[in-house]
Amino acid sequence: MIGIDLTDRVAVVTGASAGIGRATCTVLVEAGAKVFAVARRADALDELAASSPSGAVVPVAADLTAADAAASVARAVEATTGRLDILVNAAGGSRTVAVDADDAAWDEAMELNFSAGRRLTQALLPLLRSSGRGRVITVSGSSEPATNPVFGDPSRASALNASNSAKAAVHAWSKGLSREVGRDAMTVNCVAPGTVLTEQLAKIFPTDADRERHVADLAIPAGRFGTPVEVAHTVAFLASDLARYITGEIIHVDGGKRRFAF
């Protein structure tokens, strides 16, 4: 039987303290990889490392929006393993904004969902290129508008989501990067989750009834929210040799939520 084997691979996963990032760490370790788990919450990273096989998870506490964070992560990888095969940019967050939102709200969403991951990728690119099987996988999202509570102000709702614009930038950047590094046997892809029950969405939709209404409103064919591990399995596939001829793509893991065909 064909399986996903990441034995002896070294990975960096951002957003690793919770949700899709944490699930991705667990799945990659199960497939045999050593994972540098990057996030702001050091206690959550330490707990992840303690619950994983000895030495399989290396906690790296960092706020990727800080100017020196990318270089700091790169130094940690260089000092510990000296090589890198897989980068999963999973840090980010939905930022629904009101129509009158100021520049700060938009800038924060772009920094969190695009610029921080781009900087980290550039810092780690020499190691990924020298791997001979480098993978860059960014957890992105949909560009389709959906009305949701405004981030930080649930008394308001809006169909504007600043993170959608940031993710569109991720898609365009990833496509261009895939053409630049393909000759190095590298692949660059995006995984676009739909409505996945992460910590953030659990706060917005705290009850089963809330989630059922949301699924009905969006007419999600699968009839439910997704789970972080379902996204993580797709990431692991793209990280493996099974996906070595897939690059420059956006893989949707959304239970059919996306309405357009192309």
Contacts in CASP RR format, 6 or more apart in sequence:
PFRMAT RR
TARGET T0000
AUTHOR 0000-0000-0000
METHOD contacts of the structure
MODEL  1
MIGIDLTDRVAVVTGASAGIGRATCTVLVEAGAKVFAVARRADALDELAA
SSPSGAVVPVAADLTAADAAASVARAVEATTGRLDILVNAAGGSRTVAVD
ADDAAWDEAMELNFSAGRRLTQALLPLLRSSGRGRVITVSGSSEPATNPV
FGDPSRASALNASNSAKAAVHAWSKGLSREVGRDAMTVNCVAPGTVLTEQ
LAKIFPTDADRERHVADLAIPAGRFGTPVEVAHTVAFLASDLARYITGEI
IHVDGGKRRFAF
2 242 0 8 1.000
3 240 0 8 1.000
3 242 0 8 1.000
4 31 0 8 1.000
4 236 0 8 1.000
4 237 0 8 1.000
4 239 0 8 1.000
4 240 0 8 1.000
4 242 0 8 1.000
5 31 0 8 1.000
5 32 0 8 1.000
5 240 0 8 1.000
5 241 0 8 1.000
6 28 0 8 1.000
6 31 0 8 1.000
6 32 0 8 1.000
6 33 0 8 1.000
6 86 0 8 1.000
6 236 0 8 1.000
6 239 0 8 1.000
6 240 0 8 1.000
7 31 0 8 1.000
7 32 0 8 1.000
7 33 0 8 1.000
8 32 0 8 1.000
9 28 0 8 1.000
9 32 0 8 1.000
9 33 0 8 1.000
9 34 0 8 1.000
9 85 0 8 1.000
9 86 0 8 1.000
9 239 0 8 1.000
10 33 0 8 1.000
10 34 0 8 1.000
10 35 0 8 1.000
10 36 0 8 1.000
10 77 0 8 1.000
10 81 0 8 1.000
10 83 0 8 1.000
10 84 0 8 1.000
10 85 0 8 1.000
10 86 0 8 1.000
11 28 0 8 1.000
11 33 0 8 1.000
11 34 0 8 1.000
11 35 0 8 1.000
11 36 0 8 1.000
11 84 0 8 1.000
11 85 0 8 1.000
11 86 0 8 1.000
11 87 0 8 1.000
11 88 0 8 1.000
11 239 0 8 1.000
12 35 0 8 1.000
12 36 0 8 1.000
12 38 0 8 1.000
12 73 0 8 1.000
12 77 0 8 1.000
12 84 0 8 1.000
12 86 0 8 1.000
12 87 0 8 1.000
12 88 0 8 1.000
12 120 0 8 1.000
12 124 0 8 1.000
13 21 0 8 1.000
13 24 0 8 1.000
13 25 0 8 1.000
13 28 0 8 1.000
13 35 0 8 1.000
13 36 0 8 1.000
13 37 0 8 1.000
13 38 0 8 1.000
13 88 0 8 1.000
13 90 0 8 1.000
14 21 0 8 1.000
14 38 0 8 1.000
14 39 0 8 1.000
14 64 0 8 1.000
14 88 0 8 1.000
14 89 0 8 1.000
14 90 0 8 1.000
14 91 0 8 1.000
14 117 0 8 1.000
14 120 0 8 1.000
15 21 0 8 1.000
15 22 0 8 1.000
15 38 0 8 1.000
15 39 0 8 1.000
15 90 0 8 1.000
15 91 0 8 1.000
15 92 0 8 1.000
16 22 0 8 1.000
16 24 0 8 1.000
16 25 0 8 1.000
16 35 0 8 1.000
16 37 0 8 1.000
16 38 0 8 1.000
16 39 0 8 1.000
16 45 0 8 1.000
16 48 0 8 1.000
16 90 0 8 1.000
17 37 0 8 1.000
17 39 0 8 1.000
17 40 0 8 1.000
17 41 0 8 1.000
17 44 0 8 1.000
17 45 0 8 1.000
17 48 0 8 1.000
18 39 0 8 1.000
18 41 0 8 1.000
18 44 0 8 1.000
18 198 0 8 1.000
18 199 0 8 1.000
19 196 0 8 1.000
19 198 0 8 1.000
19 199 0 8 1.000
19 228 0 8 1.000
20 90 0 8 1.000
20 139 0 8 1.000
20 193 0 8 1.000
20 196 0 8 1.000
20 198 0 8 1.000
20 228 0 8 1.000
20 231 0 8 1.000
20 232 0 8 1.000
21 88 0 8 1.000
21 90 0 8 1.000
21 91 0 8 1.000
21 139 0 8 1.000
21 228 0 8 1.000
21 232 0 8 1.000
22 37 0 8 1.000
22 44 0 8 1.000
22 48 0 8 1.000
22 228 0 8 1.000
23 227 0 8 1.000
23 228 0 8 1.000
23 229 0 8 1.000
23 231 0 8 1.000
23 232 0 8 1.000
24 88 0 8 1.000
24 90 0 8 1.000
24 139 0 8 1.000
24 228 0 8 1.000
24 231 0 8 1.000
24 232 0 8 1.000
24 235 0 8 1.000
24 236 0 8 1.000
25 35 0 8 1.000
25 37 0 8 1.000
25 48 0 8 1.000
25 52 0 8 1.000
25 57 0 8 1.000
26 48 0 8 1.000
26 52 0 8 1.000
26 229 0 8 1.000
26 232 0 8 1.000
27 229 0 8 1.000
27 232 0 8 1.000
27 233 0 8 1.000
27 235 0 8 1.000
27 236 0 8 1.000
28 35 0 8 1.000
28 86 0 8 1.000
28 88 0 8 1.000
28 232 0 8 1.000
28 235 0 8 1.000
28 236 0 8 1.000
28 239 0 8 1.000
29 35 0 8 1.000
29 52 0 8 1.000
29 53 0 8 1.000
29 56 0 8 1.000
29 57 0 8 1.000
31 236 0 8 1.000
31 240 0 8 1.000
32 56 0 8 1.000
33 56 0 8 1.000
33 85 0 8 1.000
33 86 0 8 1.000
33 239 0 8 1.000
34 55 0 8 1.000
34 56 0 8 1.000
34 57 0 8 1.000
34 58 0 8 1.000
34 81 0 8 1.000
35 56 0 8 1.000
35 57 0 8 1.000
35 58 0 8 1.000
36 58 0 8 1.000
36 60 0 8 1.000
36 73 0 8 1.000
36 76 0 8 1.000
36 77 0 8 1.000
36 80 0 8 1.000
37 45 0 8 1.000
37 48 0 8 1.000
37 49 0 8 1.000
37 57 0 8 1.000
37 58 0 8 1.000
37 59 0 8 1.000
37 60 0 8 1.000
38 60 0 8 1.000
38 61 0 8 1.000
38 62 0 8 1.000
38 64 0 8 1.000
38 73 0 8 1.000
38 91 0 8 1.000
39 45 0 8 1.000
39 61 0 8 1.000
39 62 0 8 1.000
39 91 0 8 1.000
40 61 0 8 1.000
40 62 0 8 1.000
40 63 0 8 1.000
41 61 0 8 1.000
42 59 0 8 1.000
42 61 0 8 1.000
45 57 0 8 1.000
45 59 0 8 1.000
45 60 0 8 1.000
45 61 0 8 1.000
46 59 0 8 1.000
48 57 0 8 1.000
48 59 0 8 1.000
49 55 0 8 1.000
49 56 0 8 1.000
49 57 0 8 1.000
49 58 0 8 1.000
49 59 0 8 1.000
58 76 0 8 1.000
58 80 0 8 1.000
60 72 0 8 1.000
60 73 0 8 1.000
60 76 0 8 1.000
62 69 0 8 1.000
62 72 0 8 1.000
62 73 0 8 1.000
63 69 0 8 1.000
64 70 0 8 1.000
64 73 0 8 1.000
64 91 0 8 1.000
64 116 0 8 1.000
64 117 0 8 1.000
64 119 0 8 1.000
64 120 0 8 1.000
65 111 0 8 1.000
65 112 0 8 1.000
65 115 0 8 1.000
65 116 0 8 1.000
69 116 0 8 1.000
69 119 0 8 1.000
69 120 0 8 1.000
70 116 0 8 1.000
70 117 0 8 1.000
70 119 0 8 1.000
70 120 0 8 1.000
70 122 0 8 1.000
70 123 0 8 1.000
70 124 0 8 1.000
71 123 0 8 1.000
73 120 0 8 1.000
73 123 0 8 1.000
73 124 0 8 1.000
74 120 0 8 1.000
74 123 0 8 1.000
74 124 0 8 1.000
74 127 0 8 1.000
77 83 0 8 1.000
77 84 0 8 1.000
77 124 0 8 1.000
77 127 0 8 1.000
78 127 0 8 1.000
82 127 0 8 1.000
83 127 0 8 1.000
83 130 0 8 1.000
83 131 0 8 1.000
84 124 0 8 1.000
84 127 0 8 1.000
84 128 0 8 1.000
84 131 0 8 1.000
84 134 0 8 1.000
85 128 0 8 1.000
85 131 0 8 1.000
85 133 0 8 1.000
85 134 0 8 1.000
85 135 0 8 1.000
85 239 0 8 1.000
86 134 0 8 1.000
86 135 0 8 1.000
86 137 0 8 1.000
86 239 0 8 1.000
87 120 0 8 1.000
87 121 0 8 1.000
87 124 0 8 1.000
87 128 0 8 1.000
87 135 0 8 1.000
87 136 0 8 1.000
87 137 0 8 1.000
88 137 0 8 1.000
88 138 0 8 1.000
88 139 0 8 1.000
88 235 0 8 1.000
88 239 0 8 1.000
89 117 0 8 1.000
89 120 0 8 1.000
89 121 0 8 1.000
89 136 0 8 1.000
89 137 0 8 1.000
89 138 0 8 1.000
89 139 0 8 1.000
90 138 0 8 1.000
90 139 0 8 1.000
90 235 0 8 1.000
91 112 0 8 1.000
91 116 0 8 1.000
91 117 0 8 1.000
92 112 0 8 1.000
92 113 0 8 1.000
92 139 0 8 1.000
92 163 0 8 1.000
93 109 0 8 1.000
93 112 0 8 1.000
93 113 0 8 1.000
93 163 0 8 1.000
93 200 0 8 1.000
94 148 0 8 1.000
94 151 0 8 1.000
94 161 0 8 1.000
94 163 0 8 1.000
94 200 0 8 1.000
94 201 0 8 1.000
95 105 0 8 1.000
95 108 0 8 1.000
95 109 0 8 1.000
95 112 0 8 1.000
95 113 0 8 1.000
95 151 0 8 1.000
95 161 0 8 1.000
95 162 0 8 1.000
95 163 0 8 1.000
96 148 0 8 1.000
96 149 0 8 1.000
96 150 0 8 1.000
96 151 0 8 1.000
96 157 0 8 1.000
96 158 0 8 1.000
96 160 0 8 1.000
96 161 0 8 1.000
96 162 0 8 1.000
97 105 0 8 1.000
97 106 0 8 1.000
97 109 0 8 1.000
97 150 0 8 1.000
97 151 0 8 1.000
97 158 0 8 1.000
97 160 0 8 1.000
97 161 0 8 1.000
97 162 0 8 1.000
98 150 0 8 1.000
98 153 0 8 1.000
98 156 0 8 1.000
98 158 0 8 1.000
98 160 0 8 1.000
99 158 0 8 1.000
99 160 0 8 1.000
101 160 0 8 1.000
101 162 0 8 1.000
105 151 0 8 1.000
105 162 0 8 1.000
106 162 0 8 1.000
106 165 0 8 1.000
108 162 0 8 1.000
109 162 0 8 1.000
109 163 0 8 1.000
109 165 0 8 1.000
109 166 0 8 1.000
110 162 0 8 1.000
110 165 0 8 1.000
110 166 0 8 1.000
110 169 0 8 1.000
112 163 0 8 1.000
112 166 0 8 1.000
113 163 0 8 1.000
113 166 0 8 1.000
113 167 0 8 1.000
113 170 0 8 1.000
114 166 0 8 1.000
114 167 0 8 1.000
114 169 0 8 1.000
114 170 0 8 1.000
114 173 0 8 1.000
117 138 0 8 1.000
118 173 0 8 1.000
121 136 0 8 1.000
121 177 0 8 1.000
125 181 0 8 1.000
128 134 0 8 1.000
128 135 0 8 1.000
128 136 0 8 1.000
128 181 0 8 1.000
128 186 0 8 1.000
129 181 0 8 1.000
129 184 0 8 1.000
129 186 0 8 1.000
131 186 0 8 1.000
132 184 0 8 1.000
132 185 0 8 1.000
132 186 0 8 1.000
133 185 0 8 1.000
133 186 0 8 1.000
133 241 0 8 1.000
133 244 0 8 1.000
134 184 0 8 1.000
134 185 0 8 1.000
134 186 0 8 1.000
134 187 0 8 1.000
135 186 0 8 1.000
135 187 0 8 1.000
135 188 0 8 1.000
135 189 0 8 1.000
135 238 0 8 1.000
135 239 0 8 1.000
136 174 0 8 1.000
136 177 0 8 1.000
136 186 0 8 1.000
136 187 0 8 1.000
136 188 0 8 1.000
136 189 0 8 1.000
137 188 0 8 1.000
137 189 0 8 1.000
137 190 0 8 1.000
137 191 0 8 1.000
137 235 0 8 1.000
137 238 0 8 1.000
137 239 0 8 1.000
138 170 0 8 1.000
138 174 0 8 1.000
138 189 0 8 1.000
138 190 0 8 1.000
138 191 0 8 1.000
139 190 0 8 1.000
139 191 0 8 1.000
139 192 0 8 1.000
139 193 0 8 1.000
139 231 0 8 1.000
139 235 0 8 1.000
140 167 0 8 1.000
140 170 0 8 1.000
140 171 0 8 1.000
140 174 0 8 1.000
140 190 0 8 1.000
140 191 0 8 1.000
140 192 0 8 1.000
140 250 0 8 1.000
141 163 0 8 1.000
141 164 0 8 1.000
141 167 0 8 1.000
141 190 0 8 1.000
141 192 0 8 1.000
141 193 0 8 1.000
141 194 0 8 1.000
142 164 0 8 1.000
142 167 0 8 1.000
142 192 0 8 1.000
142 194 0 8 1.000
142 252 0 8 1.000
142 254 0 8 1.000
142 257 0 8 1.000
142 258 0 8 1.000
143 164 0 8 1.000
143 167 0 8 1.000
143 168 0 8 1.000
143 171 0 8 1.000
144 164 0 8 1.000
144 258 0 8 1.000
144 259 0 8 1.000
144 260 0 8 1.000
145 159 0 8 1.000
145 160 0 8 1.000
145 161 0 8 1.000
145 164 0 8 1.000
146 159 0 8 1.000
146 161 0 8 1.000
146 218 0 8 1.000
147 157 0 8 1.000
147 158 0 8 1.000
147 159 0 8 1.000
148 157 0 8 1.000
148 158 0 8 1.000
148 161 0 8 1.000
148 204 0 8 1.000
149 155 0 8 1.000
149 156 0 8 1.000
149 157 0 8 1.000
149 204 0 8 1.000
150 156 0 8 1.000
150 157 0 8 1.000
150 158 0 8 1.000
154 204 0 8 1.000
167 192 0 8 1.000
170 190 0 8 1.000
171 190 0 8 1.000
171 250 0 8 1.000
174 188 0 8 1.000
174 189 0 8 1.000
174 190 0 8 1.000
174 248 0 8 1.000
174 250 0 8 1.000
175 188 0 8 1.000
175 248 0 8 1.000
176 188 0 8 1.000
176 248 0 8 1.000
177 188 0 8 1.000
178 186 0 8 1.000
178 187 0 8 1.000
178 188 0 8 1.000
178 189 0 8 1.000
178 247 0 8 1.000
178 248 0 8 1.000
179 248 0 8 1.000
181 188 0 8 1.000
182 247 0 8 1.000
185 244 0 8 1.000
186 247 0 8 1.000
187 238 0 8 1.000
187 243 0 8 1.000
187 244 0 8 1.000
187 246 0 8 1.000
187 247 0 8 1.000
187 248 0 8 1.000
188 247 0 8 1.000
188 248 0 8 1.000
189 238 0 8 1.000
189 243 0 8 1.000
189 246 0 8 1.000
189 247 0 8 1.000
189 248 0 8 1.000
189 249 0 8 1.000
189 250 0 8 1.000
189 251 0 8 1.000
190 248 0 8 1.000
190 249 0 8 1.000
190 250 0 8 1.000
190 251 0 8 1.000
191 231 0 8 1.000
191 234 0 8 1.000
191 235 0 8 1.000
191 238 0 8 1.000
191 250 0 8 1.000
191 251 0 8 1.000
191 253 0 8 1.000
192 250 0 8 1.000
192 251 0 8 1.000
192 252 0 8 1.000
192 253 0 8 1.000
192 254 0 8 1.000
192 258 0 8 1.000
193 226 0 8 1.000
193 231 0 8 1.000
193 253 0 8 1.000
193 254 0 8 1.000
194 226 0 8 1.000
194 252 0 8 1.000
194 253 0 8 1.000
194 254 0 8 1.000
194 255 0 8 1.000
194 257 0 8 1.000
194 258 0 8 1.000
195 201 0 8 1.000
195 214 0 8 1.000
195 215 0 8 1.000
195 218 0 8 1.000
195 220 0 8 1.000
195 225 0 8 1.000
195 226 0 8 1.000
195 254 0 8 1.000
195 257 0 8 1.000
196 225 0 8 1.000
196 226 0 8 1.000
196 227 0 8 1.000
196 228 0 8 1.000
196 230 0 8 1.000
196 231 0 8 1.000
196 253 0 8 1.000
197 211 0 8 1.000
197 225 0 8 1.000
197 226 0 8 1.000
197 227 0 8 1.000
197 228 0 8 1.000
198 228 0 8 1.000
201 225 0 8 1.000
204 210 0 8 1.000
205 211 0 8 1.000
205 214 0 8 1.000
205 225 0 8 1.000
211 224 0 8 1.000
211 225 0 8 1.000
214 225 0 8 1.000
215 223 0 8 1.000
215 224 0 8 1.000
215 225 0 8 1.000
218 257 0 8 1.000
220 254 0 8 1.000
220 255 0 8 1.000
220 256 0 8 1.000
220 257 0 8 1.000
221 255 0 8 1.000
221 256 0 8 1.000
221 257 0 8 1.000
222 255 0 8 1.000
222 256 0 8 1.000
222 257 0 8 1.000
223 255 0 8 1.000
226 255 0 8 1.000
230 253 0 8 1.000
231 253 0 8 1.000
234 251 0 8 1.000
234 253 0 8 1.000
237 243 0 8 1.000
238 246 0 8 1.000
238 251 0 8 1.000
252 258 0 8 1.000
END
